[in-house]
Amino acid sequence: MIIDKNLKTIGELATFILKNDFSISYSEVLGACMLFLVLPVTVASAERSFSKLKLIKNFLRNSIAQDRLTNIAILNVEQIRTSELNLEKVINDFANLKARKMNFRS
């Protein structure tokens, strides 16, 4: 029945299966169509992440722990969100956490 239809794209095939309630009969075909439709065309974001990590790793080598390296890589990959950070507040919060002096009230 599906072969007789003039379906040109995977999206049309998935729509045809759903509209005619063939999803039970052709569940694997529908699953393959849905998987095909949601897969990214490129892996540019993954390649960009590894490229940034390679640059950071070459610069810092193994002088820092894995946890810190991961955090720096995330900051580099997410540059748009990183640029929105209030650095003064981050520095002050960090300084307050690491301060050795304790202020006691009398």
N, CA, C and O of each residue as an XYZ file, in Angstrom:
424
protein
N       0.821     -1.197      0.000
C       0.000      0.000      0.000
C       0.861      1.257      0.000
O       0.532      2.238     -0.667
N       1.958      1.229      0.743
C       2.834      2.401      0.801
C       3.610      2.551     -0.500
O       3.895      3.671     -0.923
N       3.950      1.455     -1.130
C       4.740      1.502     -2.362
C       3.972      2.208     -3.476
O       4.581      2.904     -4.288
N       2.661      2.047     -3.534
C       1.851      2.661     -4.588
C       1.767      4.183     -4.460
O       1.474      4.860     -5.445
N       2.013      4.725     -3.291
C       1.926      6.174     -3.077
C       3.175      6.851     -3.628
O       4.256      6.262     -3.654
N       3.014      8.076     -4.059
C       4.130      8.837     -4.605
C       4.732      9.700     -3.498
O       4.536     10.915     -3.468
N       5.474      9.053     -2.580
C       6.094      9.735     -1.451
C       7.543     10.034     -1.812
O       8.309      9.125     -2.131
N       7.915     11.305     -1.761
C       9.244     11.705     -2.227
C      10.254     11.901     -1.097
O      11.460     11.807     -1.329
N       9.792     12.167      0.096
C      10.726     12.415      1.200
C      10.392     11.523      2.387
O       9.311     10.940      2.475
N      11.348     11.439      3.287
C      11.151     10.657      4.514
C      10.053     11.296      5.365
O       9.278     10.591      6.010
N       9.987     12.604      5.367
C       8.946     13.311      6.124
C       7.555     12.990      5.602
O       6.619     12.810      6.382
N       7.419     12.919      4.280
C       6.125     12.560      3.691
C       5.738     11.139      4.068
O       4.569     10.866      4.340
N       6.714     10.224      4.085
C       6.432      8.840      4.470
C       5.970      8.771      5.922
O       4.992      8.088      6.226
N       6.654      9.460      6.808
C       6.265      9.463      8.219
C       4.881     10.076      8.403
O       4.069      9.561      9.172
N       4.611     11.162      7.707
C       3.295     11.799      7.791
C       2.201     10.872      7.276
O       1.128     10.783      7.872
N       2.472     10.180      6.168
C       1.501      9.241      5.608
C       1.192      8.113      6.592
O       0.032      7.744      6.774
N       2.225      7.570      7.223
C       2.024      6.479      8.192
C       1.195      6.971      9.375
O       0.306      6.261      9.846
N       1.478      8.180      9.858
C       0.745      8.703     11.011
C      -0.697      9.072     10.665
O      -1.613      8.785     11.435
N      -0.902      9.715      9.495
C      -2.251     10.138      9.121
C      -3.181      8.956      8.881
O      -4.362      9.018      9.223
N      -2.664      7.888      8.302
C      -3.496      6.723      7.980
C      -3.494      5.670      9.074
O      -3.978      4.558      8.866
N      -2.957      6.009     10.226
C      -2.954      5.130     11.397
C      -2.307      3.776     11.110
O      -2.828      2.731     11.500
N      -1.155      3.811     10.415
C      -0.381      2.601     10.153
C       0.788      2.467     11.122
O       1.682      1.647     10.912
N       0.783      3.264     12.174
C       1.932      3.290     13.082
C       2.133      1.962     13.810
O       3.260      1.638     14.184
N       1.084      1.196     14.017
C       1.225     -0.107     14.660
C       1.801     -1.112     13.674
O       2.672     -1.905     14.033
N       1.327     -1.086     12.450
C       1.789     -2.035     11.437
C       3.222     -1.740     10.991
O       4.008     -2.659     10.760
N       3.546     -0.483     10.876
C       4.865     -0.080     10.382
C       5.647      0.669     11.460
O       6.217      1.728     11.197
N       5.672      0.120     12.664
C       6.303      0.821     13.779
C       7.817      0.977     13.573
O       8.380      2.020     13.903
N       8.472     -0.050     13.029
C       9.917      0.048     12.804
C      10.229      1.064     11.704
O      11.196      1.818     11.811
N       9.412      1.085     10.646
C       9.621      2.047      9.565
C       9.417      3.463     10.089
O      10.193      4.365      9.771
N       8.378      3.657     10.889
C       8.117      4.970     11.476
C       9.248      5.377     12.408
O       9.674      6.532     12.404
N       9.736      4.436     13.207
C      10.863      4.726     14.102
C      12.107      5.122     13.326
O      12.817      6.049     13.717
N      12.378      4.420     12.221
C      13.539      4.759     11.388
C      13.366      6.143     10.759
O      14.326      6.909     10.669
N      12.153      6.460     10.326
C      11.881      7.790      9.746
C      12.104      8.880     10.779
O      12.740      9.893     10.489
N      11.586      8.679     11.980
C      11.739      9.685     13.040
C      13.209      9.867     13.410
O      13.668     10.989     13.625
N      13.941      8.759     13.483
C      15.363      8.842     13.788
C      16.105      9.598     12.696
O      16.964     10.431     12.985
N      15.779      9.313     11.460
C      16.405     10.000     10.334
C      16.113     11.498     10.367
O      16.981     12.313     10.053
N      14.892     11.853     10.745
C      14.497     13.257     10.740
C      15.126     14.071     11.866
O      15.273     15.285     11.729
N      15.500     13.439     12.967
C      16.047     14.196     14.086
C      17.567     14.154     14.161
O      18.156     14.892     14.951
N      18.213     13.323     13.370
C      19.671     13.279     13.384
C      20.234     14.562     12.795
O      19.723     15.059     11.791
N      21.278     15.100     13.407
C      21.863     16.318     12.849
C      22.560     16.026     11.526
O      23.079     14.932     11.306
N      22.559     17.015     10.663
C      23.186     16.856      9.361
C      24.702     16.866      9.501
O      25.399     16.132      8.800
N      25.207     17.687     10.396
C      26.647     17.755     10.611
C      26.947     17.521     12.077
O      26.054     17.538     12.925
N      28.186     17.308     12.350
C      28.643     17.163     13.729
C      29.544     18.340     14.089
O      30.527     18.192     14.815
N      29.188     19.509     13.566
C      30.020     20.694     13.741
C      30.177     21.071     15.210
O      31.267     21.461     15.629
N      29.112     20.960     15.997
C      29.228     21.363     17.410
C      30.161     20.424     18.165
O      30.930     20.873     19.015
N      30.107     19.135     17.871
C      31.020     18.195     18.520
C      32.457     18.449     18.080
O      33.376     18.418     18.898
N      32.647     18.699     16.790
C      33.990     18.999     16.298
C      34.522     20.284     16.902
O      35.707     20.378     17.221
N      33.651     21.282     17.062
C      34.051     22.546     17.663
C      34.480     22.334     19.114
O      35.455     22.931     19.569
N      33.752     21.484     19.838
C      34.097     21.194     21.232
C      35.472     20.553     21.328
O      36.288     20.949     22.160
N      35.733     19.562     20.478
C      37.030     18.896     20.518
C      38.148     19.833     20.069
O      39.263     19.756     20.585
N      37.862     20.711     19.120
C      38.860     21.667     18.669
C      39.244     22.616     19.800
O      40.424     22.884     20.022
N      38.231     23.124     20.515
C      38.497     24.016     21.649
C      39.275     23.287     22.742
O      40.210     23.841     23.321
N      38.886     22.050     23.018
C      39.567     21.273     24.047
C      41.023     21.048     23.667
O      41.906     21.102     24.523
N      41.274     20.795     22.391
C      42.646     20.590     21.916
C      43.483     21.852     22.109
O      44.636     21.779     22.534
N      42.895     23.020     21.793
C      43.615     24.281     21.986
C      43.925     24.529     23.459
O      45.034     24.936     23.806
N      42.958     24.287     24.306
C      43.150     24.494     25.740
C      44.192     23.517     26.278
O      45.079     23.897     27.043
N      44.076     22.274     25.873
C      44.986     21.244     26.362
C      46.425     21.549     25.940
O      47.354     21.376     26.729
N      46.609     22.004     24.695
C      47.955     22.354     24.252
C      48.507     23.529     25.044
O      49.695     23.573     25.364
N      47.642     24.474     25.353
C      48.084     25.661     26.078
C      48.442     25.327     27.524
O      49.484     25.750     28.025
N      47.610     24.597     28.163
C      47.802     24.335     29.588
C      48.534     23.026     29.883
O      49.066     22.817     30.973
N      48.543     22.167     28.889
C      49.089     20.817     29.018
C      48.430     20.117     30.197
O      47.226     20.265     30.407
N      49.176     19.381     30.945
C      48.578     18.608     32.028
C      48.782     19.269     33.388
O      48.839     18.583     34.409
N      48.891     20.580     33.406
C      49.166     21.270     34.656
C      47.922     21.484     35.518
O      48.031     21.931     36.660
N      46.749     21.171     34.984
C      45.530     21.359     35.771
C      44.758     20.044     35.847
O      44.983     19.125     35.059
N      43.870     19.978     36.785
C      43.075     18.768     36.989
C      42.000     18.638     35.907
O      41.642     19.614     35.249
N      41.502     17.433     35.741
C      40.492     17.156     34.721
C      39.221     17.961     34.949
O      38.606     18.432     33.992
N      38.827     18.122     36.192
C      37.609     18.872     36.516
C      37.716     20.324     36.043
O      36.780     20.862     35.452
N      38.837     20.935     36.303
C      39.029     22.333     35.891
C      39.113     22.445     34.373
O      38.580     23.388     33.788
N      39.785     21.482     33.729
C      39.883     21.481     32.280
C      38.506     21.369     31.634
O      38.237     22.034     30.634
N      37.646     20.548     32.187
C      36.289     20.392     31.675
C      35.514     21.709     31.800
O      34.816     22.116     30.872
N      35.643     22.364     32.944
C      34.940     23.636     33.154
C      35.431     24.721     32.199
O      34.628     25.501     31.687
N      36.736     24.780     31.955
C      37.280     25.765     31.020
C      36.790     25.468     29.599
O      36.476     26.387     28.842
N      36.727     24.188     29.243
C      36.244     23.818     27.910
C      34.792     24.237     27.727
O      34.419     24.723     26.659
N      33.975     24.057     28.745
C      32.566     24.453     28.662
C      32.459     25.971     28.489
O      31.642     26.448     27.701
N      33.271     26.720     29.212
C      33.250     28.177     29.074
C      33.642     28.609     27.663
O      33.075     29.562     27.128
N      34.603     27.919     27.060
C      35.024     28.264     25.708
C      33.988     27.882     24.671
O      33.762     28.631     23.721
N      33.359     26.743     24.832
C      32.357     26.304     23.858
C      31.119     27.185     23.940
O      30.530     27.524     22.914
N      30.723     27.554     25.141
C      29.532     28.377     25.347
C      29.914     29.850     25.473
O      29.563     30.492     26.463
N      30.623     30.392     24.494
C      31.123     31.761     24.577
C      30.015     32.803     24.643
O      30.198     33.851     25.263
N      28.894     32.546     24.032
C      27.792     33.520     24.050
C      27.289     33.704     25.484
O      27.100     34.827     25.950
N      27.078     32.581     26.172
C      26.599     32.678     27.559
C      27.692     33.191     28.479
O      27.408     33.892     29.450
N      28.945     32.847     28.183
C      30.056     33.307     29.009
C      30.182     34.822     28.942
O      30.499     35.464     29.943
N      29.937     35.395     27.770
C      30.053     36.848     27.631
C      28.987     37.585     28.438
O      29.145     38.774     28.717
N      27.916     36.911     28.813
C      26.849     37.533     29.585
C      27.119     37.520     31.099
O      26.369     38.125     31.865
N      28.189     36.832     31.530
C      28.486     36.731     32.958
C      28.946     38.075     33.519
O      29.627     38.844     32.839
N      28.573     38.343     34.744
C      29.043     39.518     35.460
C      30.324     39.109     36.191
O      30.271     38.538     37.280
N      31.475     39.410     35.578
C      32.755     38.948     36.113
C      33.078     39.543     37.473
O      33.688     38.876     38.308
N      32.678     40.787     37.709
C      32.932     41.410     39.014
C      32.242     40.623     40.129
O      32.829     40.383     41.184
N      31.004     40.229     39.887
C      30.260     39.470     40.897
C      30.890     38.100     41.106
O      31.006     37.640     42.242
N      31.298     37.442     40.023
C      31.930     36.123     40.134
C      33.225     36.219     40.926
O      33.489     35.382     41.789
N      34.037     37.234     40.638
C      35.307     37.413     41.346
C      35.071     37.712     42.819
O      35.755     37.155     43.677
N      34.112     38.584     43.125
C      33.817     38.911     44.527
C      33.290     37.700     45.285
O      33.686     37.465     46.426
N      32.394     36.922     44.659
C      31.880     35.711     45.308
C      33.002     34.722     45.577
O      33.064     34.122     46.650
N      33.893     34.551     44.600
C      35.020     33.632     44.770
C      35.948     34.121     45.875
O      36.398     33.333     46.707
N      36.232     35.415     45.885
C      37.120     35.973     46.901
C      36.525     35.817     48.295
O      37.245     35.532     49.252
N      35.230     36.000     48.410
C      34.577     35.840     49.709
C      34.604     34.397     50.181
O      34.724     34.138     51.378
N      34.495     33.463     49.262
C      34.564     32.050     49.636
C      35.973     31.648     50.068
O      36.142     30.825     50.968
N      36.965     32.222     49.433
C      38.351     31.831     49.693
C      39.049     32.708     50.732
O      40.223     32.496     51.034
N      38.338     33.682     51.274
C      38.962     34.600     52.242
C      39.339     33.826     53.508
O      38.554     33.038     54.036
N      40.556     34.075     53.973
C      41.023     33.403     55.197
C      40.615     34.179     56.447
O      40.535     33.607     57.535
N      40.361     35.454     56.300
C      39.952     36.263     57.432
C      38.464     36.050     57.680
O      37.660     36.029     56.748
N      38.126     35.898     58.910
C      36.731     35.803     59.273
C      36.348     37.077     60.010
O      37.041     37.489     60.940
N      35.271     37.693     59.611
C      34.802     38.901     60.269
C      33.880     38.523     61.416
O      32.812     37.945     61.213
N      34.315     38.862     62.630
C      33.508     38.571     63.817
C      32.911     39.863     64.347
O      33.579     40.896     64.387
N      31.683     39.800     64.741
C      31.039     40.966     65.341
C      31.236     40.939     66.829
O      31.207     39.881     67.457
N      31.434     42.098     67.384
C      31.610     42.141     68.845
C      30.365     42.598     69.513
O      30.323     42.696     70.740
